[in-house]
Amino acid sequence: MYGLSRFFGKLGKPNVMLWRKFNGDPIELPIRDAVERAIRRETENGYHLKVCIGTDSQVKGAETEFATVIVFLREGHGGFMFIQNEKTRQKYSIKERMLVEVARSIEIAYDLCNLFTAYNVDMEVHADINTNPHFKSNDALKEAMGYILGMGFAFKAKPEAFASSSCANKVVN
C-alpha cells in the first residue's frame, strides 16, 4: 500500500490511547473493557445495538488532528459514542490522510470485532471519503473500500458514513 505503517506508527495505536465520552468524561477502563461493559449494560436494558466506527481528521496549520469514534446506536432509541483524538505534526497528502483515517478505524474495529460477534452486535466501518469523483478524497475510495472489506467488515462511505462524516467531524472541528 502507501507505507501506512510508517504513518500509522507515528500516531500510536488507538486502542491504547485515551478515550472519553461525548460529555468529556474520561474512560478509565481499557477501551475493550469499556465497550464490553457498554454492550452488556445496553442489552440488559433491552436495547438492540449496532456499532459504527469512524475517523475524521482536520489539518490546522502545522498539525493534523485525528478523531476516532465508536458510535453505539440503540435501535429506535438514540445512541452514544466513545471518542479518541490525537494531534500530530506528520505531513500527509490528502490520499495518505484518508487512508490513515481508515487504518485508525480498522485498528479499533479489529481489536473489538470478537466482542461484537460474541454479543451479536452488527458493526460497520465508516470512511470519510466522498463517492463523488469530483472530490479529492475520492482518490482513496478504492483502496479504503478494499482495505475495509478485505478485513471482513461492513463498509460505508459518504454520504452514509455518519460516524466519520458527522460524529468524528464534530470532534475535530
Biotite code that builds the C-alpha atoms (Angstrom):
import biotite.structure as struc

atoms = struc.array([
    struc.Atom([0.000, 0.000, 0.000], chain_id="A", res_id=1, res_name="MET", atom_name="CA", element="C"),
    struc.Atom([1.340, 3.519, 0.707], chain_id="A", res_id=2, res_name="TYR", atom_name="CA", element="C"),
    struc.Atom([3.532, 2.704, 3.672], chain_id="A", res_id=3, res_name="GLY", atom_name="CA", element="C"),
    struc.Atom([0.607, 3.128, 6.068], chain_id="A", res_id=4, res_name="LEU", atom_name="CA", element="C"),
    struc.Atom([2.579, 1.537, 8.866], chain_id="A", res_id=5, res_name="SER", atom_name="CA", element="C"),
    struc.Atom([5.037, 4.421, 8.522], chain_id="A", res_id=6, res_name="ARG", atom_name="CA", element="C"),
    struc.Atom([2.225, 6.959, 9.006], chain_id="A", res_id=7, res_name="PHE", atom_name="CA", element="C"),
    struc.Atom([0.087, 4.962, 11.402], chain_id="A", res_id=8, res_name="PHE", atom_name="CA", element="C"),
    struc.Atom([3.083, 4.014, 13.550], chain_id="A", res_id=9, res_name="GLY", atom_name="CA", element="C"),
    struc.Atom([3.813, 7.680, 14.243], chain_id="A", res_id=10, res_name="LYS", atom_name="CA", element="C"),
    struc.Atom([0.295, 8.200, 15.575], chain_id="A", res_id=11, res_name="LEU", atom_name="CA", element="C"),
    struc.Atom([0.239, 5.436, 18.139], chain_id="A", res_id=12, res_name="GLY", atom_name="CA", element="C"),
    struc.Atom([-2.340, 2.706, 18.435], chain_id="A", res_id=13, res_name="LYS", atom_name="CA", element="C"),
    struc.Atom([-5.880, 3.979, 19.022], chain_id="A", res_id=14, res_name="PRO", atom_name="CA", element="C"),
    struc.Atom([-6.706, 1.179, 21.451], chain_id="A", res_id=15, res_name="ASN", atom_name="CA", element="C"),
    struc.Atom([-4.005, 2.300, 23.907], chain_id="A", res_id=16, res_name="VAL", atom_name="CA", element="C"),
    struc.Atom([-4.818, 5.992, 23.601], chain_id="A", res_id=17, res_name="MET", atom_name="CA", element="C"),
    struc.Atom([-7.071, 7.917, 25.951], chain_id="A", res_id=18, res_name="LEU", atom_name="CA", element="C"),
    struc.Atom([-10.767, 7.603, 25.249], chain_id="A", res_id=19, res_name="TRP", atom_name="CA", element="C"),
    struc.Atom([-13.611, 9.733, 26.562], chain_id="A", res_id=20, res_name="ARG", atom_name="CA", element="C"),
    struc.Atom([-17.367, 10.031, 26.429], chain_id="A", res_id=21, res_name="LYS", atom_name="CA", element="C"),
    struc.Atom([-19.090, 12.764, 24.426], chain_id="A", res_id=22, res_name="PHE", atom_name="CA", element="C"),
    struc.Atom([-19.604, 14.794, 27.613], chain_id="A", res_id=23, res_name="ASN", atom_name="CA", element="C"),
    struc.Atom([-15.821, 14.806, 28.143], chain_id="A", res_id=24, res_name="GLY", atom_name="CA", element="C"),
    struc.Atom([-15.706, 12.265, 30.991], chain_id="A", res_id=25, res_name="ASP", atom_name="CA", element="C"),
    struc.Atom([-12.601, 10.087, 30.594], chain_id="A", res_id=26, res_name="PRO", atom_name="CA", element="C"),
    struc.Atom([-12.995, 6.358, 30.094], chain_id="A", res_id=27, res_name="ILE", atom_name="CA", element="C"),
    struc.Atom([-10.761, 4.873, 32.772], chain_id="A", res_id=28, res_name="GLU", atom_name="CA", element="C"),
    struc.Atom([-11.008, 1.252, 31.597], chain_id="A", res_id=29, res_name="LEU", atom_name="CA", element="C"),
    struc.Atom([-9.140, -0.203, 28.635], chain_id="A", res_id=30, res_name="PRO", atom_name="CA", element="C"),
    struc.Atom([-11.354, 0.504, 25.629], chain_id="A", res_id=31, res_name="ILE", atom_name="CA", element="C"),
    struc.Atom([-12.176, -3.181, 25.081], chain_id="A", res_id=32, res_name="ARG", atom_name="CA", element="C"),
    struc.Atom([-13.481, -3.468, 28.658], chain_id="A", res_id=33, res_name="ASP", atom_name="CA", element="C"),
    struc.Atom([-15.441, -0.220, 28.370], chain_id="A", res_id=34, res_name="ALA", atom_name="CA", element="C"),
    struc.Atom([-17.061, -1.375, 25.125], chain_id="A", res_id=35, res_name="VAL", atom_name="CA", element="C"),
    struc.Atom([-17.959, -4.749, 26.614], chain_id="A", res_id=36, res_name="GLU", atom_name="CA", element="C"),
    struc.Atom([-19.438, -3.067, 29.693], chain_id="A", res_id=37, res_name="ARG", atom_name="CA", element="C"),
    struc.Atom([-21.499, -0.744, 27.453], chain_id="A", res_id=38, res_name="ALA", atom_name="CA", element="C"),
    struc.Atom([-22.772, -3.650, 25.342], chain_id="A", res_id=39, res_name="ILE", atom_name="CA", element="C"),
    struc.Atom([-23.775, -5.628, 28.441], chain_id="A", res_id=40, res_name="ARG", atom_name="CA", element="C"),
    struc.Atom([-25.500, -2.644, 30.037], chain_id="A", res_id=41, res_name="ARG", atom_name="CA", element="C"),
    struc.Atom([-27.436, -1.762, 26.909], chain_id="A", res_id=42, res_name="GLU", atom_name="CA", element="C"),
    struc.Atom([-28.519, -5.328, 26.111], chain_id="A", res_id=43, res_name="THR", atom_name="CA", element="C"),
    struc.Atom([-29.563, -5.879, 29.738], chain_id="A", res_id=44, res_name="GLU", atom_name="CA", element="C"),
    struc.Atom([-31.720, -2.769, 29.349], chain_id="A", res_id=45, res_name="ASN", atom_name="CA", element="C"),
    struc.Atom([-33.394, -4.391, 26.336], chain_id="A", res_id=46, res_name="GLY", atom_name="CA", element="C"),
    struc.Atom([-31.714, -2.463, 23.528], chain_id="A", res_id=47, res_name="TYR", atom_name="CA", element="C"),
    struc.Atom([-30.514, -3.985, 20.279], chain_id="A", res_id=48, res_name="HIS", atom_name="CA", element="C"),
    struc.Atom([-27.217, -2.302, 19.370], chain_id="A", res_id=49, res_name="LEU", atom_name="CA", element="C"),
    struc.Atom([-25.365, -1.518, 16.190], chain_id="A", res_id=50, res_name="LYS", atom_name="CA", element="C"),
    struc.Atom([-21.837, -0.078, 16.333], chain_id="A", res_id=51, res_name="VAL", atom_name="CA", element="C"),
    struc.Atom([-20.296, 2.235, 13.740], chain_id="A", res_id=52, res_name="CYS", atom_name="CA", element="C"),
    struc.Atom([-16.609, 3.115, 13.880], chain_id="A", res_id=53, res_name="ILE", atom_name="CA", element="C"),
    struc.Atom([-15.157, 6.054, 12.005], chain_id="A", res_id=54, res_name="GLY", atom_name="CA", element="C"),
    struc.Atom([-12.301, 8.535, 11.947], chain_id="A", res_id=55, res_name="THR", atom_name="CA", element="C"),
    struc.Atom([-12.022, 12.056, 10.607], chain_id="A", res_id=56, res_name="ASP", atom_name="CA", element="C"),
    struc.Atom([-9.117, 14.487, 10.510], chain_id="A", res_id=57, res_name="SER", atom_name="CA", element="C"),
    struc.Atom([-8.539, 18.175, 10.143], chain_id="A", res_id=58, res_name="GLN", atom_name="CA", element="C"),
    struc.Atom([-5.362, 19.989, 9.197], chain_id="A", res_id=59, res_name="VAL", atom_name="CA", element="C"),
    struc.Atom([-4.836, 23.036, 11.406], chain_id="A", res_id=60, res_name="LYS", atom_name="CA", element="C"),
    struc.Atom([-1.660, 24.868, 10.499], chain_id="A", res_id=61, res_name="GLY", atom_name="CA", element="C"),
    struc.Atom([1.293, 22.529, 11.010], chain_id="A", res_id=62, res_name="ALA", atom_name="CA", element="C"),
    struc.Atom([-0.799, 19.959, 12.908], chain_id="A", res_id=63, res_name="GLU", atom_name="CA", element="C"),
    struc.Atom([-3.247, 17.302, 11.811], chain_id="A", res_id=64, res_name="THR", atom_name="CA", element="C"),
    struc.Atom([-5.848, 16.256, 14.341], chain_id="A", res_id=65, res_name="GLU", atom_name="CA", element="C"),
    struc.Atom([-7.434, 12.810, 14.090], chain_id="A", res_id=66, res_name="PHE", atom_name="CA", element="C"),
    struc.Atom([-10.601, 11.797, 15.920], chain_id="A", res_id=67, res_name="ALA", atom_name="CA", element="C"),
    struc.Atom([-11.843, 8.214, 16.071], chain_id="A", res_id=68, res_name="THR", atom_name="CA", element="C"),
    struc.Atom([-15.318, 7.427, 17.348], chain_id="A", res_id=69, res_name="VAL", atom_name="CA", element="C"),
    struc.Atom([-17.136, 4.289, 18.387], chain_id="A", res_id=70, res_name="ILE", atom_name="CA", element="C"),
    struc.Atom([-20.832, 5.076, 17.925], chain_id="A", res_id=71, res_name="VAL", atom_name="CA", element="C"),
    struc.Atom([-23.346, 2.836, 19.693], chain_id="A", res_id=72, res_name="PHE", atom_name="CA", element="C"),
    struc.Atom([-26.824, 3.010, 18.140], chain_id="A", res_id=73, res_name="LEU", atom_name="CA", element="C"),
    struc.Atom([-29.767, 1.795, 20.202], chain_id="A", res_id=74, res_name="ARG", atom_name="CA", element="C"),
    struc.Atom([-32.327, 0.618, 17.658], chain_id="A", res_id=75, res_name="GLU", atom_name="CA", element="C"),
    struc.Atom([-35.042, 3.272, 17.770], chain_id="A", res_id=76, res_name="GLY", atom_name="CA", element="C"),
    struc.Atom([-33.669, 4.881, 20.953], chain_id="A", res_id=77, res_name="HIS", atom_name="CA", element="C"),
    struc.Atom([-30.750, 7.181, 20.051], chain_id="A", res_id=78, res_name="GLY", atom_name="CA", element="C"),
    struc.Atom([-27.180, 6.382, 20.868], chain_id="A", res_id=79, res_name="GLY", atom_name="CA", element="C"),
    struc.Atom([-23.890, 7.427, 22.416], chain_id="A", res_id=80, res_name="PHE", atom_name="CA", element="C"),
    struc.Atom([-20.240, 7.397, 21.489], chain_id="A", res_id=81, res_name="MET", atom_name="CA", element="C"),
    struc.Atom([-16.718, 6.990, 22.761], chain_id="A", res_id=82, res_name="PHE", atom_name="CA", element="C"),
    struc.Atom([-14.094, 9.371, 21.375], chain_id="A", res_id=83, res_name="ILE", atom_name="CA", element="C"),
    struc.Atom([-10.324, 9.327, 20.986], chain_id="A", res_id=84, res_name="GLN", atom_name="CA", element="C"),
    struc.Atom([-8.379, 12.120, 19.363], chain_id="A", res_id=85, res_name="ASN", atom_name="CA", element="C"),
    struc.Atom([-4.758, 12.919, 18.776], chain_id="A", res_id=86, res_name="GLU", atom_name="CA", element="C"),
    struc.Atom([-2.696, 15.593, 17.073], chain_id="A", res_id=87, res_name="LYS", atom_name="CA", element="C"),
    struc.Atom([0.413, 15.019, 15.009], chain_id="A", res_id=88, res_name="THR", atom_name="CA", element="C"),
    struc.Atom([2.833, 17.201, 13.076], chain_id="A", res_id=89, res_name="ARG", atom_name="CA", element="C"),
    struc.Atom([3.268, 14.478, 10.444], chain_id="A", res_id=90, res_name="GLN", atom_name="CA", element="C"),
    struc.Atom([2.599, 15.752, 6.906], chain_id="A", res_id=91, res_name="LYS", atom_name="CA", element="C"),
    struc.Atom([0.221, 13.796, 4.649], chain_id="A", res_id=92, res_name="TYR", atom_name="CA", element="C"),
    struc.Atom([-1.127, 14.079, 1.160], chain_id="A", res_id=93, res_name="SER", atom_name="CA", element="C"),
    struc.Atom([-4.946, 14.030, 1.077], chain_id="A", res_id=94, res_name="ILE", atom_name="CA", element="C"),
    struc.Atom([-4.922, 10.384, -0.042], chain_id="A", res_id=95, res_name="LYS", atom_name="CA", element="C"),
    struc.Atom([-2.490, 9.363, 2.706], chain_id="A", res_id=96, res_name="GLU", atom_name="CA", element="C"),
    struc.Atom([-4.563, 11.171, 5.323], chain_id="A", res_id=97, res_name="ARG", atom_name="CA", element="C"),
    struc.Atom([-7.756, 9.435, 4.159], chain_id="A", res_id=98, res_name="MET", atom_name="CA", element="C"),
    struc.Atom([-6.021, 6.057, 4.342], chain_id="A", res_id=99, res_name="LEU", atom_name="CA", element="C"),
    struc.Atom([-4.617, 6.803, 7.815], chain_id="A", res_id=100, res_name="VAL", atom_name="CA", element="C"),
    struc.Atom([-8.176, 7.616, 8.922], chain_id="A", res_id=101, res_name="GLU", atom_name="CA", element="C"),
    struc.Atom([-9.302, 4.238, 7.603], chain_id="A", res_id=102, res_name="VAL", atom_name="CA", element="C"),
    struc.Atom([-6.342, 2.480, 9.239], chain_id="A", res_id=103, res_name="ALA", atom_name="CA", element="C"),
    struc.Atom([-7.224, 4.001, 12.618], chain_id="A", res_id=104, res_name="ARG", atom_name="CA", element="C"),
    struc.Atom([-10.832, 2.846, 12.282], chain_id="A", res_id=105, res_name="SER", atom_name="CA", element="C"),
    struc.Atom([-9.821, -0.641, 11.181], chain_id="A", res_id=106, res_name="ILE", atom_name="CA", element="C"),
    struc.Atom([-7.344, -0.954, 14.051], chain_id="A", res_id=107, res_name="GLU", atom_name="CA", element="C"),
    struc.Atom([-10.015, -0.380, 16.685], chain_id="A", res_id=108, res_name="ILE", atom_name="CA", element="C"),
    struc.Atom([-12.632, -2.400, 14.759], chain_id="A", res_id=109, res_name="ALA", atom_name="CA", element="C"),
    struc.Atom([-10.234, -5.336, 14.591], chain_id="A", res_id=110, res_name="TYR", atom_name="CA", element="C"),
    struc.Atom([-9.465, -5.110, 18.311], chain_id="A", res_id=111, res_name="ASP", atom_name="CA", element="C"),
    struc.Atom([-13.192, -5.145, 19.134], chain_id="A", res_id=112, res_name="LEU", atom_name="CA", element="C"),
    struc.Atom([-14.708, -7.395, 16.452], chain_id="A", res_id=113, res_name="CYS", atom_name="CA", element="C"),
    struc.Atom([-14.673, -10.551, 18.612], chain_id="A", res_id=114, res_name="ASN", atom_name="CA", element="C"),
    struc.Atom([-16.751, -8.710, 21.215], chain_id="A", res_id=115, res_name="LEU", atom_name="CA", element="C"),
    struc.Atom([-19.280, -7.696, 18.596], chain_id="A", res_id=116, res_name="PHE", atom_name="CA", element="C"),
    struc.Atom([-19.501, -11.275, 17.351], chain_id="A", res_id=117, res_name="THR", atom_name="CA", element="C"),
    struc.Atom([-19.850, -12.695, 20.881], chain_id="A", res_id=118, res_name="ALA", atom_name="CA", element="C"),
    struc.Atom([-22.699, -10.282, 21.702], chain_id="A", res_id=119, res_name="TYR", atom_name="CA", element="C"),
    struc.Atom([-24.315, -10.417, 18.250], chain_id="A", res_id=120, res_name="ASN", atom_name="CA", element="C"),
    struc.Atom([-23.773, -6.692, 17.610], chain_id="A", res_id=121, res_name="VAL", atom_name="CA", element="C"),
    struc.Atom([-23.630, -5.524, 13.989], chain_id="A", res_id=122, res_name="ASP", atom_name="CA", element="C"),
    struc.Atom([-20.631, -3.328, 13.198], chain_id="A", res_id=123, res_name="MET", atom_name="CA", element="C"),
    struc.Atom([-19.739, -1.044, 10.301], chain_id="A", res_id=124, res_name="GLU", atom_name="CA", element="C"),
    struc.Atom([-16.575, 0.879, 9.492], chain_id="A", res_id=125, res_name="VAL", atom_name="CA", element="C"),
    struc.Atom([-17.319, 4.345, 8.138], chain_id="A", res_id=126, res_name="HIS", atom_name="CA", element="C"),
    struc.Atom([-14.871, 6.155, 5.852], chain_id="A", res_id=127, res_name="ALA", atom_name="CA", element="C"),
    struc.Atom([-14.977, 9.930, 5.455], chain_id="A", res_id=128, res_name="ASP", atom_name="CA", element="C"),
    struc.Atom([-14.376, 9.537, 1.726], chain_id="A", res_id=129, res_name="ILE", atom_name="CA", element="C"),
    struc.Atom([-16.605, 11.018, -0.925], chain_id="A", res_id=130, res_name="ASN", atom_name="CA", element="C"),
    struc.Atom([-18.093, 8.672, -3.521], chain_id="A", res_id=131, res_name="THR", atom_name="CA", element="C"),
    struc.Atom([-18.281, 11.599, -5.957], chain_id="A", res_id=132, res_name="ASN", atom_name="CA", element="C"),
    struc.Atom([-15.137, 11.586, -8.143], chain_id="A", res_id=133, res_name="PRO", atom_name="CA", element="C"),
    struc.Atom([-15.148, 15.414, -8.227], chain_id="A", res_id=134, res_name="HIS", atom_name="CA", element="C"),
    struc.Atom([-13.860, 15.484, -4.629], chain_id="A", res_id=135, res_name="PHE", atom_name="CA", element="C"),
    struc.Atom([-10.176, 14.993, -3.733], chain_id="A", res_id=136, res_name="LYS", atom_name="CA", element="C"),
    struc.Atom([-10.929, 12.380, -1.048], chain_id="A", res_id=137, res_name="SER", atom_name="CA", element="C"),
    struc.Atom([-12.357, 10.111, -3.759], chain_id="A", res_id=138, res_name="ASN", atom_name="CA", element="C"),
    struc.Atom([-8.772, 9.252, -4.790], chain_id="A", res_id=139, res_name="ASP", atom_name="CA", element="C"),
    struc.Atom([-8.599, 6.945, -1.750], chain_id="A", res_id=140, res_name="ALA", atom_name="CA", element="C"),
    struc.Atom([-12.019, 5.293, -2.197], chain_id="A", res_id=141, res_name="LEU", atom_name="CA", element="C"),
    struc.Atom([-10.935, 2.065, -3.923], chain_id="A", res_id=142, res_name="LYS", atom_name="CA", element="C"),
    struc.Atom([-8.060, 1.404, -1.518], chain_id="A", res_id=143, res_name="GLU", atom_name="CA", element="C"),
    struc.Atom([-10.175, 2.226, 1.543], chain_id="A", res_id=144, res_name="ALA", atom_name="CA", element="C"),
    struc.Atom([-13.065, 0.053, 0.409], chain_id="A", res_id=145, res_name="MET", atom_name="CA", element="C"),
    struc.Atom([-10.700, -2.829, -0.382], chain_id="A", res_id=146, res_name="GLY", atom_name="CA", element="C"),
    struc.Atom([-8.952, -2.451, 2.972], chain_id="A", res_id=147, res_name="TYR", atom_name="CA", element="C"),
    struc.Atom([-12.187, -2.434, 4.985], chain_id="A", res_id=148, res_name="ILE", atom_name="CA", element="C"),
    struc.Atom([-13.966, -5.172, 3.012], chain_id="A", res_id=149, res_name="LEU", atom_name="CA", element="C"),
    struc.Atom([-10.765, -7.221, 2.919], chain_id="A", res_id=150, res_name="GLY", atom_name="CA", element="C"),
    struc.Atom([-10.789, -7.243, 6.722], chain_id="A", res_id=151, res_name="MET", atom_name="CA", element="C"),
    struc.Atom([-14.325, -8.650, 6.577], chain_id="A", res_id=152, res_name="GLY", atom_name="CA", element="C"),
    struc.Atom([-16.054, -5.513, 7.851], chain_id="A", res_id=153, res_name="PHE", atom_name="CA", element="C"),
    struc.Atom([-19.144, -3.769, 6.502], chain_id="A", res_id=154, res_name="ALA", atom_name="CA", element="C"),
    struc.Atom([-18.187, -0.527, 4.737], chain_id="A", res_id=155, res_name="PHE", atom_name="CA", element="C"),
    struc.Atom([-19.938, 2.829, 4.411], chain_id="A", res_id=156, res_name="LYS", atom_name="CA", element="C"),
    struc.Atom([-18.667, 5.931, 2.604], chain_id="A", res_id=157, res_name="ALA", atom_name="CA", element="C"),
    struc.Atom([-20.152, 9.416, 2.282], chain_id="A", res_id=158, res_name="LYS", atom_name="CA", element="C"),
    struc.Atom([-22.992, 10.263, 2.428], chain_id="A", res_id=159, res_name="PRO", atom_name="CA", element="C"),
    struc.Atom([-23.887, 7.208, 4.576], chain_id="A", res_id=160, res_name="GLU", atom_name="CA", element="C"),
    struc.Atom([-20.728, 7.304, 6.728], chain_id="A", res_id=161, res_name="ALA", atom_name="CA", element="C"),
    struc.Atom([-22.145, 9.414, 9.571], chain_id="A", res_id=162, res_name="PHE", atom_name="CA", element="C"),
    struc.Atom([-19.722, 8.072, 12.226], chain_id="A", res_id=163, res_name="ALA", atom_name="CA", element="C"),
    struc.Atom([-16.790, 9.674, 10.420], chain_id="A", res_id=164, res_name="SER", atom_name="CA", element="C"),
    struc.Atom([-18.520, 12.454, 8.458], chain_id="A", res_id=165, res_name="SER", atom_name="CA", element="C"),
    struc.Atom([-20.659, 13.774, 11.313], chain_id="A", res_id=166, res_name="SER", atom_name="CA", element="C"),
    struc.Atom([-19.625, 12.366, 14.706], chain_id="A", res_id=167, res_name="CYS", atom_name="CA", element="C"),
    struc.Atom([-15.821, 12.363, 14.352], chain_id="A", res_id=168, res_name="ALA", atom_name="CA", element="C"),
    struc.Atom([-16.038, 15.539, 12.262], chain_id="A", res_id=169, res_name="ASN", atom_name="CA", element="C"),
    struc.Atom([-17.717, 17.327, 15.180], chain_id="A", res_id=170, res_name="LYS", atom_name="CA", element="C"),
    struc.Atom([-14.743, 16.435, 17.389], chain_id="A", res_id=171, res_name="VAL", atom_name="CA", element="C"),
    struc.Atom([-12.049, 17.827, 15.074], chain_id="A", res_id=172, res_name="VAL", atom_name="CA", element="C"),
    struc.Atom([-13.921, 20.979, 14.020], chain_id="A", res_id=173, res_name="ASN", atom_name="CA", element="C"),
])
